[in-house]
């Protein structure tokens, strides 16, 4: 069963808030298994496998734990249930990383050392 923590994030502080959440999760050694924004709102849902992790996350970020049944009634589907993103059609999918050539030395860094 998944436990869903729901938190509001101000759009003007999105990068800082997400960074703080990541640091907190790392510090607590918690693993979020899903993260998504509610369309048209500054509300984010974070999925956890363990209820105590969802509750601790919600408490740390002034959120709340949502009941899975209530979220399902609102039309929530886990991303994997929807099939997820499909590859781009056709052959224009980009090159494999192993095929890419080395970058021009001009992009090596901002130091003064000779190359």
N, CA, C and O atoms as a printed pandas DataFrame, in Angstrom:
     atom_number atom_name residue_name chain_id  residue_number  x_coord  y_coord  z_coord
0              1         N          UNK        A               1    0.840   -1.181    0.000
1              2        CA          UNK        A               1    0.000    0.000    0.000
2              3         C          UNK        A               1    0.880    1.237    0.000
3              4         O          UNK        A               1    1.918    1.272    0.660
4              5         N          UNK        A               2    0.464    2.240   -0.736
5              6        CA          UNK        A               2    1.195    3.500   -0.780
6              7         C          UNK        A               2    0.548    4.506    0.155
7              8         O          UNK        A               2   -0.674    4.540    0.304
8              9         N          UNK        A               3    1.378    5.321    0.780
9             10        CA          UNK        A               3    0.921    6.389    1.652
10            11         C          UNK        A               3    1.314    7.704    0.993
11            12         O          UNK        A               3    2.455    7.873    0.565
12            13         N          UNK        A               4    0.386    8.616    0.914
13            14        CA          UNK        A               4    0.573    9.837    0.143
14            15         C          UNK        A               4    0.628   11.045    1.062
15            16         O          UNK        A               4   -0.324   11.335    1.786
16            17         N          UNK        A               5    1.762   11.749    1.025
17            18        CA          UNK        A               5    1.904   13.013    1.745
18            19         C          UNK        A               5    1.639   14.130    0.746
19            20         O          UNK        A               5    2.154   14.112   -0.372
20            21         N          UNK        A               6    0.838   15.090    1.155
21            22        CA          UNK        A               6    0.478   16.201    0.284
22            23         C          UNK        A               6    0.981   17.480    0.924
23            24         O          UNK        A               6    0.666   17.767    2.079
24            25         N          UNK        A               7    1.772   18.258    0.171
25            26        CA          UNK        A               7    2.336   19.503    0.687
26            27         C          UNK        A               7    2.142   20.615   -0.333
27            28         O          UNK        A               7    2.138   20.376   -1.540
28            29         N          UNK        A               8    1.983   21.831    0.170
29            30        CA          UNK        A               8    1.883   23.011   -0.694
30            31         C          UNK        A               8    3.265   23.640   -0.804
31            32         O          UNK        A               8    3.983   23.772    0.187
32            33         N          UNK        A               9    3.624   24.027   -2.023
33            34        CA          UNK        A               9    4.916   24.666   -2.265
34            35         C          UNK        A               9    4.673   25.947   -3.041
35            36         O          UNK        A               9    4.025   25.925   -4.088
36            37         N          UNK        A              10    5.181   27.056   -2.543
37            38        CA          UNK        A              10    5.070   28.333   -3.230
38            39         C          UNK        A              10    5.898   28.283   -4.506
39            40         O          UNK        A              10    7.076   27.929   -4.469
40            41         N          UNK        A              11    5.292   28.633   -5.630
41            42        CA          UNK        A              11    5.973   28.555   -6.926
42            43         C          UNK        A              11    7.247   29.403   -6.957
43            44         O          UNK        A              11    8.210   29.044   -7.634
44            45         N          UNK        A              12    7.260   30.513   -6.237
45            46        CA          UNK        A              12    8.445   31.371   -6.214
46            47         C          UNK        A              12    9.626   30.756   -5.482
47            48         O          UNK        A              12   10.764   31.180   -5.681
48            49         N          UNK        A              13    9.373   29.765   -4.640
49            50        CA          UNK        A              13   10.432   29.101   -3.873
50            51         C          UNK        A              13   10.570   27.632   -4.248
51            52         O          UNK        A              13   11.115   26.847   -3.472
52            53         N          UNK        A              14   10.090   27.255   -5.413
53            54        CA          UNK        A              14   10.029   25.849   -5.791
54            55         C          UNK        A              14   11.388   25.157   -5.725
55            56         O          UNK        A              14   11.507   24.092   -5.119
56            57         N          UNK        A              15   12.403   25.740   -6.334
57            58        CA          UNK        A              15   13.726   25.099   -6.356
58            59         C          UNK        A              15   14.279   24.917   -4.944
59            60         O          UNK        A              15   14.803   23.855   -4.609
60            61         N          UNK        A              16   14.160   25.951   -4.125
61            62        CA          UNK        A              16   14.675   25.877   -2.753
62            63         C          UNK        A              16   13.911   24.828   -1.942
63            64         O          UNK        A              16   14.513   24.040   -1.213
64            65         N          UNK        A              17   12.588   24.822   -2.075
65            66        CA          UNK        A              17   11.763   23.861   -1.338
66            67         C          UNK        A              17   12.072   22.424   -1.760
67            68         O          UNK        A              17   12.202   21.543   -0.910
68            69         N          UNK        A              18   12.187   22.188   -3.051
69            70        CA          UNK        A              18   12.491   20.839   -3.521
70            71         C          UNK        A              18   13.873   20.387   -3.047
71            72         O          UNK        A              18   14.070   19.222   -2.700
72            73         N          UNK        A              19   14.811   21.308   -3.036
73            74        CA          UNK        A              19   16.149   20.990   -2.538
74            75         C          UNK        A              19   16.110   20.632   -1.054
75            76         O          UNK        A              19   16.766   19.684   -0.624
76            77         N          UNK        A              20   15.344   21.388   -0.276
77            78        CA          UNK        A              20   15.220   21.085    1.148
78            79         C          UNK        A              20   14.553   19.728    1.366
79            80         O          UNK        A              20   14.946   18.974    2.256
80            81         N          UNK        A              21   13.553   19.424    0.560
81            82        CA          UNK        A              21   12.893   18.126    0.678
82            83         C          UNK        A              21   13.863   16.993    0.379
83            84         O          UNK        A              21   13.891   15.991    1.093
84            85         N          UNK        A              22   14.659   17.152   -0.678
85            86        CA          UNK        A              22   15.628   16.110   -1.041
86            87         C          UNK        A              22   16.655   15.927    0.067
87            88         O          UNK        A              22   16.997   14.794    0.408
88            89         N          UNK        A              23   17.154   17.024    0.634
89            90        CA          UNK        A              23   18.135   16.922    1.717
90            91         C          UNK        A              23   17.514   16.253    2.935
91            92         O          UNK        A              23   18.158   15.426    3.581
92            93         N          UNK        A              24   16.268   16.601    3.255
93            94        CA          UNK        A              24   15.585   15.998    4.396
94            95         C          UNK        A              24   15.396   14.501    4.176
95            96         O          UNK        A              24   15.661   13.705    5.077
96            97         N          UNK        A              25   14.943   14.114    2.991
97            98        CA          UNK        A              25   14.758   12.692    2.683
98            99         C          UNK        A              25   16.081   11.937    2.809
99           100         O          UNK        A              25   16.132   10.846    3.377
100          101         N          UNK        A              26   17.148   12.528    2.273
101          102        CA          UNK        A              26   18.464   11.885    2.369
102          103         C          UNK        A              26   18.909   11.761    3.818
103          104         O          UNK        A              26   19.401   10.712    4.233
104          105         N          UNK        A              27   18.736   12.829    4.586
105          106        CA          UNK        A              27   19.141   12.824    5.993
106          107         C          UNK        A              27   18.383   11.758    6.785
107          108         O          UNK        A              27   18.959   11.059    7.619
108          109         N          UNK        A              28   17.085   11.646    6.510
109          110        CA          UNK        A              28   16.254   10.672    7.222
110          111         C          UNK        A              28   16.388    9.263    6.649
111          112         O          UNK        A              28   15.892    8.298    7.231
112          113         N          UNK        A              29   17.066    9.152    5.498
113          114        CA          UNK        A              29   17.220    7.874    4.803
114          115         C          UNK        A              29   15.853    7.294    4.405
115          116         O          UNK        A              29   15.624    6.086    4.470
116          117         N          UNK        A              30   14.958    8.199    3.993
117          118        CA          UNK        A              30   13.634    7.810    3.512
118          119         C          UNK        A              30   13.671    7.745    1.989
119          120         O          UNK        A              30   14.433    8.465    1.344
120          121         N          UNK        A              31   12.851    6.883    1.433
121          122        CA          UNK        A              31   12.787    6.743   -0.024
122          123         C          UNK        A              31   11.378    7.073   -0.499
123          124         O          UNK        A              31   10.441    6.320   -0.235
124          125         N          UNK        A              32   11.224    8.186   -1.193
125          126        CA          UNK        A              32    9.948    8.516   -1.820
126          127         C          UNK        A              32    9.852    7.687   -3.102
127          128         O          UNK        A              32   10.826    7.571   -3.846
128          129         N          UNK        A              33    8.681    7.116   -3.353
129          130        CA          UNK        A              33    8.519    6.264   -4.539
130          131         C          UNK        A              33    7.707    6.948   -5.636
131          132         O          UNK        A              33    7.515    6.373   -6.708
132          133         N          UNK        A              34    7.235    8.150   -5.387
133          134        CA          UNK        A              34    6.505    8.903   -6.395
134          135         C          UNK        A              34    6.414   10.356   -5.991
135          136         O          UNK        A              34    6.376   10.684   -4.805
136          137         N          UNK        A              35    6.379   11.234   -6.999
137          138        CA          UNK        A              35    6.305   12.666   -6.744
138          139         C          UNK        A              35    5.602   13.312   -7.928
139          140         O          UNK        A              35    6.015   13.122   -9.072
140          141         N          UNK        A              36    4.538   14.077   -7.665
141          142        CA          UNK        A              36    3.847   14.740   -8.757
142          143         C          UNK        A              36    3.113   15.972   -8.246
143          144         O          UNK        A              36    2.801   16.091   -7.061
144          145         N          UNK        A              37    2.850   16.880   -9.174
145          146        CA          UNK        A              37    2.104   18.093   -8.865
146          147         C          UNK        A              37    0.647   17.885   -9.257
147          148         O          UNK        A              37    0.351   17.244  -10.265
148          149         N          UNK        A              38   -0.251   18.426   -8.460
149          150        CA          UNK        A              38   -1.655   18.428   -8.828
150          151         C          UNK        A              38   -1.814   19.501   -9.903
151          152         O          UNK        A              38   -1.462   20.656   -9.663
152          153         N          UNK        A              39   -2.332   19.155  -11.076
153          154        CA          UNK        A              39   -2.461   20.135  -12.163
154          155         C          UNK        A              39   -3.235   21.376  -11.735
155          156         O          UNK        A              39   -4.305   21.282  -11.134
156          157         N          UNK        A              40   -2.672   22.543  -12.057
157          158        CA          UNK        A              40   -3.328   23.805  -11.757
158          159         C          UNK        A              40   -3.204   24.267  -10.318
159          160         O          UNK        A              40   -3.863   25.228   -9.923
160          161         N          UNK        A              41   -2.377   23.606   -9.528
161          162        CA          UNK        A              41   -2.229   23.984   -8.114
162          163         C          UNK        A              41   -0.763   23.900   -7.719
163          164         O          UNK        A              41    0.037   23.271   -8.412
164          165         N          UNK        A              42   -0.418   24.524   -6.624
165          166        CA          UNK        A              42    0.939   24.435   -6.074
166          167         C          UNK        A              42    0.980   23.372   -4.993
167          168         O          UNK        A              42    1.655   23.536   -3.976
168          169         N          UNK        A              43    0.266   22.295   -5.212
169          170        CA          UNK        A              43    0.214   21.191   -4.263
170          171         C          UNK        A              43    0.914   19.986   -4.889
171          172         O          UNK        A              43    0.675   19.633   -6.043
172          173         N          UNK        A              44    1.770   19.377   -4.104
173          174        CA          UNK        A              44    2.535   18.229   -4.569
174          175         C          UNK        A              44    2.218   17.017   -3.713
175          176         O          UNK        A              44    2.014   17.134   -2.505
176          177         N          UNK        A              45    2.179   15.869   -4.335
177          178        CA          UNK        A              45    1.947   14.611   -3.632
178          179         C          UNK        A              45    3.200   13.764   -3.732
179          180         O          UNK        A              45    3.775   13.584   -4.805
180          181         N          UNK        A              46    3.605   13.249   -2.579
181          182        CA          UNK        A              46    4.796   12.418   -2.495
182          183         C          UNK        A              46    4.368   11.062   -1.940
183          184         O          UNK        A              46    3.763   10.989   -0.870
184          185         N          UNK        A              47    4.679    9.992   -2.666
185          186        CA          UNK        A              47    4.296    8.638   -2.272
186          187         C          UNK        A              47    5.395    7.968   -1.468
187          188         O          UNK        A              47    6.581    8.116   -1.762
188          189         N          UNK        A              48    4.980    7.229   -0.450
189          190        CA          UNK        A              48    5.891    6.449    0.375
190          191         C          UNK        A              48    5.329    5.045    0.548
191          192         O          UNK        A              48    4.116    4.846    0.497
192          193         N          UNK        A              49    6.203    4.083    0.751
193          194        CA          UNK        A              49    5.788    2.714    1.038
194          195         C          UNK        A              49    5.379    2.555    2.501
195          196         O          UNK        A              49    4.554    1.702    2.830
196          197         N          UNK        A              50    5.960    3.379    3.380
197          198        CA          UNK        A              50    5.707    3.250    4.817
198          199         C          UNK        A              50    4.925    4.454    5.335
199          200         O          UNK        A              50    5.239    5.602    5.023
200          201         N          UNK        A              51    3.901    4.164    6.131
201          202        CA          UNK        A              51    3.056    5.217    6.659
202          203         C          UNK        A              51    3.842    6.186    7.538
203          204         O          UNK        A              51    3.635    7.397    7.462
204          205         N          UNK        A              52    4.741    5.663    8.374
205          206        CA          UNK        A              52    5.486    6.548    9.271
206          207         C          UNK        A              52    6.368    7.529    8.498
207          208         O          UNK        A              52    6.601    8.643    8.967
208          209         N          UNK        A              53    6.859    7.136    7.328
209          210        CA          UNK        A              53    7.656    8.040    6.507
210          211         C          UNK        A              53    6.776    9.142    5.924
211          212         O          UNK        A              53    7.167   10.309    5.911
212          213         N          UNK        A              54    5.598    8.776    5.447
213          214        CA          UNK        A              54    4.667    9.772    4.900
214          215         C          UNK        A              54    4.252   10.761    5.984
215          216         O          UNK        A              54    4.180   11.965    5.734
216          217         N          UNK        A              55    3.980   10.260    7.179
217          218        CA          UNK        A              55    3.568   11.140    8.278
218          219         C          UNK        A              55    4.700   12.078    8.697
219          220         O          UNK        A              55    4.464   13.262    8.938
220          221         N          UNK        A              56    5.907   11.566    8.783
221          222        CA          UNK        A              56    7.051   12.402    9.161
222          223         C          UNK        A              56    7.316   13.469    8.102
223          224         O          UNK        A              56    7.606   14.616    8.440
224          225         N          UNK        A              57    7.219   13.102    6.827
225          226        CA          UNK        A              57    7.422   14.055    5.736
226          227         C          UNK        A              57    6.362   15.148    5.782
227          228         O          UNK        A              57    6.682   16.333    5.685
228          229         N          UNK        A              58    5.103   14.754    5.928
229          230        CA          UNK        A              58    4.011   15.725    5.988
230          231         C          UNK        A              58    4.197   16.679    7.171
231          232         O          UNK        A              58    3.960   17.880    7.042
232          233         N          UNK        A              59    4.616   16.156    8.305
233          234        CA          UNK        A              59    4.828   16.999    9.477
234          235         C          UNK        A              59    5.991   17.962    9.251
235          236         O          UNK        A              59    5.908   19.131    9.626
236          237         N          UNK        A              60    7.062   17.486    8.648
237          238        CA          UNK        A              60    8.249   18.320    8.430
238          239         C          UNK        A              60    7.980   19.457    7.450
239          240         O          UNK        A              60    8.607   20.512    7.546
240          241         N          UNK        A              61    7.053   19.257    6.505
241          242        CA          UNK        A              61    6.809   20.260    5.473
242          243         C          UNK        A              61    5.388   20.818    5.520
243          244         O          UNK        A              61    4.844   21.234    4.497
244          245         N          UNK        A              62    4.791   20.825    6.711
245          246        CA          UNK        A              62    3.473   21.426    6.943
246          247         C          UNK        A              62    2.424   20.899    5.970
247          248         O          UNK        A              62    1.630   21.657    5.414
248          249         N          UNK        A              63    2.442   19.589    5.778
249          250        CA          UNK        A              63    1.486   18.968    4.878
250          251         C          UNK        A              63    0.528   18.062    5.623
251          252         O          UNK        A              63    0.310   18.212    6.825
252          253         N          UNK        A              64   -0.038   17.122    4.891
253          254        CA          UNK        A              64   -0.942   16.141    5.494
254          255         C          UNK        A              64   -0.824   14.833    4.730
255          256         O          UNK        A              64   -0.390   14.804    3.579
256          257         N          UNK        A              65   -1.216   13.752    5.392
257          258        CA          UNK        A              65   -1.225   12.438    4.753
258          259         C          UNK        A              65   -2.626   12.211    4.214
259          260         O          UNK        A              65   -3.613   12.345    4.937
260          261         N          UNK        A              66   -2.699   11.864    2.931
261          262        CA          UNK        A              66   -3.987   11.635    2.290
262          263         C          UNK        A              66   -4.340   10.164    2.345
263          264         O          UNK        A              66   -3.467    9.299    2.265
264          265         N          UNK        A              67   -5.612    9.892    2.482
265          266        CA          UNK        A              67   -6.137    8.530    2.418
266          267         C          UNK        A              67   -6.103    8.082    0.963
267          268         O          UNK        A              67   -6.576    8.803    0.084
268          269         N          UNK        A              68   -5.557    6.915    0.702
269          270        CA          UNK        A              68   -5.448    6.408   -0.670
270          271         C          UNK        A              68   -6.815    6.329   -1.348
271          272         O          UNK        A              68   -6.934    6.645   -2.531
272          273         N          UNK        A              69   -7.846    5.911   -0.613
273          274        CA          UNK        A              69   -9.185    5.799   -1.188
274          275         C          UNK        A              69   -9.718    7.175   -1.590
275          276         O          UNK        A              69  -10.357    7.309   -2.633
276          277         N          UNK        A              70   -9.460    8.198   -0.770
277          278        CA          UNK        A              70   -9.932    9.549   -1.086
278          279         C          UNK        A              70   -9.229   10.087   -2.325
279          280         O          UNK        A              70   -9.848   10.749   -3.158
280          281         N          UNK        A              71   -7.936    9.803   -2.444
281          282        CA          UNK        A              71   -7.183   10.263   -3.600
282          283         C          UNK        A              71   -7.663    9.537   -4.857
283          284         O          UNK        A              71   -7.789   10.157   -5.913
284          285         N          UNK        A              72   -7.932    8.239   -4.758
285          286        CA          UNK        A              72   -8.433    7.486   -5.898
286          287         C          UNK        A              72   -9.774    8.022   -6.368
287          288         O          UNK        A              72  -10.040    8.075   -7.569
288          289         N          UNK        A              73  -10.619    8.420   -5.427
289          290        CA          UNK        A              73  -11.927    8.966   -5.782
290          291         C          UNK        A              73  -11.798   10.275   -6.551
291          292         O          UNK        A              73  -12.703   10.649   -7.296
292          293         N          UNK        A              74  -10.673   10.974   -6.374
293          294        CA          UNK        A              74  -10.456   12.229   -7.086
294          295         C          UNK        A              74   -9.823   12.004   -8.455
295          296         O          UNK        A              74   -9.521   12.972   -9.153
296          297         N          UNK        A              75   -9.618   10.758   -8.851
297          298        CA          UNK        A              75   -9.088   10.485  -10.179
298          299         C          UNK        A              75   -7.593   10.254  -10.236
299          300         O          UNK        A              75   -7.022   10.215  -11.326
300          301         N          UNK        A              76   -6.949   10.102   -9.106
301          302        CA          UNK        A              76   -5.517    9.843   -9.098
302          303         C          UNK        A              76   -5.213    8.451   -9.619
303          304         O          UNK        A              76   -5.872    7.482   -9.240
304          305         N          UNK        A              77   -4.214    8.348  -10.489
305          306        CA          UNK        A              77   -3.715    7.052  -10.923
306          307         C          UNK        A              77   -2.212    7.055  -10.700
307          308         O          UNK        A              77   -1.535    8.043  -10.984
308          309         N          UNK        A              78   -1.700    5.956  -10.195
309          310        CA          UNK        A              78   -0.246    5.852  -10.043
310          311         C          UNK        A              78    0.364    5.923  -11.432
311          312         O          UNK        A              78   -0.193    5.341  -12.364
312          313         N          UNK        A              79    1.488    6.615  -11.610
313          314        CA          UNK        A              79    2.060    6.782  -12.940
314          315         C          UNK        A              79    2.247    5.481  -13.715
315          316         O          UNK        A              79    2.049    5.465  -14.929
316          317         N          UNK        A              80    2.619    4.399  -13.055
317          318        CA          UNK        A              80    2.829    3.143  -13.768
318          319         C          UNK        A              80    1.515    2.549  -14.283
319          320         O          UNK        A              80    1.510    1.831  -15.283
320          321         N          UNK        A              81    0.405    2.844  -13.609
321          322        CA          UNK        A              81   -0.892    2.349  -14.063
322          323         C          UNK        A              81   -1.291    2.994  -15.379
323          324         O          UNK        A              81   -2.041    2.401  -16.155
324          325         N          UNK        A              82   -0.801    4.199  -15.643
325          326        CA          UNK        A              82   -1.165    4.901  -16.860
326          327         C          UNK        A              82   -0.292    4.471  -18.031
327          328         O          UNK        A              82   -0.530    4.892  -19.163
328          329         N          UNK        A              83    0.700    3.653  -17.780
329          330        CA          UNK        A              83    1.575    3.204  -18.853
330          331         C          UNK        A              83    2.844    4.020  -18.977
331          332         O          UNK        A              83    3.801    3.570  -19.607
332          333         N          UNK        A              84    2.877    5.197  -18.400
333          334        CA          UNK        A              84    4.067    6.023  -18.423
334          335         C          UNK        A              84    4.343    6.621  -19.789
335          336         O          UNK        A              84    3.597    6.371  -20.736
336          337         N          UNK        A              85    5.403    7.406  -19.907
337          338        CA          UNK        A              85    5.707    8.044  -21.182
338          339         C          UNK        A              85    6.170    7.025  -22.216
339          340         O          UNK        A              85    6.865    6.062  -21.892
340          341         N          UNK        A              86    5.781    7.251  -23.440
341          342        CA          UNK        A              86    6.182    6.389  -24.548
342          343         C          UNK        A              86    7.403    7.000  -25.224
343          344         O          UNK        A              86    7.591    8.215  -25.167
344          345         N          UNK        A              87    8.242    6.176  -25.867
345          346        CA          UNK        A              87    9.370    6.729  -26.613
346          347         C          UNK        A              87    8.868    7.628  -27.745
347          348         O          UNK        A              87    7.750    7.464  -28.235
348          349         N          UNK        A              88    9.698    8.562  -28.142
349          350        CA          UNK        A              88    9.353    9.438  -29.256
350          351         C          UNK        A              88    9.144    8.605  -30.517
351          352         O          UNK        A              88    9.862    7.630  -30.739
352          353         N          UNK        A              89    8.170    8.977  -31.343
353          354        CA          UNK        A              89    7.939    8.206  -32.561
354          355         C          UNK        A              89    9.067    8.402  -33.561
355          356         O          UNK        A              89    9.757    9.421  -33.534
356          357         N          UNK        A              90    9.253    7.437  -34.435
357          358        CA          UNK        A              90   10.249    7.542  -35.500
358          359         C          UNK        A              90   11.653    7.259  -35.029
359          360         O          UNK        A              90   11.870    6.689  -33.960
360          361         N          UNK        A              91   12.597    7.666  -35.842
361          362        CA          UNK        A              91   14.005    7.378  -35.571
362          363         C          UNK        A              91   14.713    8.515  -34.851
363          364         O          UNK        A              91   15.860    8.348  -34.435
364          365         N          UNK        A              92   14.071    9.656  -34.692
365          366        CA          UNK        A              92   14.701   10.823  -34.086
366          367         C          UNK        A              92   14.570   10.768  -32.569
367          368         O          UNK        A              92   13.850   11.578  -31.983
368          369         N          UNK        A              93   15.242    9.842  -31.937
369          370        CA          UNK        A              93   15.187    9.678  -30.483
370          371         C          UNK        A              93   16.473   10.098  -29.794
371          372         O          UNK        A              93   16.611    9.914  -28.585
372          373         N          UNK        A              94   17.407   10.653  -30.533
373          374        CA          UNK        A              94   18.676   11.063  -29.947
374          375         C          UNK        A              94   19.693    9.944  -29.998
375          376         O          UNK        A              94   19.347    8.775  -30.164
376          377         N          UNK        A              95   20.946   10.318  -29.854
377          378        CA          UNK        A              95   22.032    9.352  -29.933
378          379         C          UNK        A              95   22.261    8.686  -28.587
379          380         O          UNK        A              95   22.007    9.277  -27.537
380          381         N          UNK        A              96   22.743    7.450  -28.628
381          382        CA          UNK        A              96   23.137    6.784  -27.399
382          383         C          UNK        A              96   24.349    7.496  -26.817
383          384         O          UNK        A              96   25.169    8.034  -27.561
384          385         N          UNK        A              97   24.467    7.505  -25.507
385          386        CA          UNK        A              97   25.573    8.199  -24.859
386          387         C          UNK        A              97   26.927    7.656  -25.304
387          388         O          UNK        A              97   27.885    8.421  -25.407
388          389         N          UNK        A              98   27.029    6.362  -25.567
389          390        CA          UNK        A              98   28.301    5.770  -25.969
390          391         C          UNK        A              98   28.740    6.242  -27.346
391          392         O          UNK        A              98   29.927    6.168  -27.665
392          393         N          UNK        A              99   27.832    6.719  -28.157
393          394        CA          UNK        A              99   28.139    7.132  -29.526
394          395         C          UNK        A              99   28.574    8.588  -29.595
395          396         O          UNK        A              99   29.222    8.985  -30.563
396          397         N          UNK        A             100   28.240    9.378  -28.611
397          398        CA          UNK        A             100   28.562   10.792  -28.638
398          399         C          UNK        A             100   30.067   11.011  -28.623
399          400         O          UNK        A             100   30.808   10.322  -27.922
400          401         N          UNK        A             101   30.498   11.989  -29.415
401          402        CA          UNK        A             101   31.920   12.326  -29.450
402          403         C          UNK        A             101   32.262   13.192  -28.248
403          404         O          UNK        A             101   31.376   13.742  -27.593
404          405         N          UNK        A             102   33.555   13.306  -27.965
405          406        CA          UNK        A             102   33.994   14.148  -26.854
406          407         C          UNK        A             102   33.658   15.595  -27.145
407          408         O          UNK        A             102   33.649   16.015  -28.303
408          409         N          UNK        A             103   33.382   16.361  -26.098
409          410        CA          UNK        A             103   33.087   17.770  -26.263
410          411         C          UNK        A             103   34.333   18.531  -26.664
411          412         O          UNK        A             103   35.449   18.138  -26.324
412          413         N          UNK        A             104   34.145   19.588  -27.367
413          414        CA          UNK        A             104   35.215   20.485  -27.754
414          415         C          UNK        A             104   35.933   20.945  -26.487
415          416         O          UNK        A             104   35.288   21.164  -25.462
416          417         N          UNK        A             105   37.241   21.095  -26.540
417          418        CA          UNK        A             105   38.022   21.465  -25.353
418          419         C          UNK        A             105   37.616   22.827  -24.802
419          420         O          UNK        A             105   37.894   23.127  -23.641
420          421         N          UNK        A             106   36.965   23.655  -25.614
421          422        CA          UNK        A             106   36.522   24.959  -25.120
422          423         C          UNK        A             106   35.497   24.816  -24.001
423          424         O          UNK        A             106   35.287   25.753  -23.231
424          425         N          UNK        A             107   34.859   23.655  -23.904
425          426        CA          UNK        A             107   33.835   23.444  -22.889
426          427         C          UNK        A             107   34.363   22.663  -21.698
427          428         O          UNK        A             107   33.576   22.132  -20.914
428          429         N          UNK        A             108   35.656   22.585  -21.549
429          430        CA          UNK        A             108   36.251   21.787  -20.494
430          431         C          UNK        A             108   36.166   22.387  -19.110
431          432         O          UNK        A             108   36.283   21.656  -18.126
432          433         N          UNK        A             109   35.971   23.663  -18.995
433          434        CA          UNK        A             109   35.908   24.297  -17.687
434          435         C          UNK        A             109   36.282   25.754  -17.754
435          436         O          UNK        A             109   36.552   26.292  -18.828
436          437         N          UNK        A             110   36.298   26.384  -16.617
437          438        CA          UNK        A             110   36.609   27.821  -16.568
438          439         C          UNK        A             110   37.945   28.093  -15.911
439          440         O          UNK        A             110   38.136   29.153  -15.313
440          441         N          UNK        A             111   38.867   27.160  -16.010
441          442        CA          UNK        A             111   40.156   27.387  -15.365
442          443         C          UNK        A             111   41.160   27.920  -16.371
443          444         O          UNK        A             111   40.899   27.921  -17.574
444          445         N          UNK        A             112   42.299   28.371  -15.885
445          446        CA          UNK        A             112   43.339   28.970  -16.712
446          447         C          UNK        A             112   44.412   27.968  -17.129
447          448         O          UNK        A             112   45.385   28.345  -17.782
448          449         N          UNK        A             113   44.252   26.721  -16.768
449          450        CA          UNK        A             113   45.269   25.730  -17.069
450          451         C          UNK        A             113   45.286   25.426  -18.567
451          452         O          UNK        A             113   44.243   25.382  -19.220
452          453         N          UNK        A             114   46.469   25.222  -19.086
453          454        CA          UNK        A             114   46.585   24.861  -20.511
454          455         C          UNK        A             114   46.101   23.438  -20.694
455          456         O          UNK        A             114   46.272   22.598  -19.810
456          457         N          UNK        A             115   45.509   23.171  -21.816
457          458        CA          UNK        A             115   44.975   21.831  -22.106
458          459         C          UNK        A             115   45.824   21.156  -23.145
459          460         O          UNK        A             115   45.544   20.020  -23.528
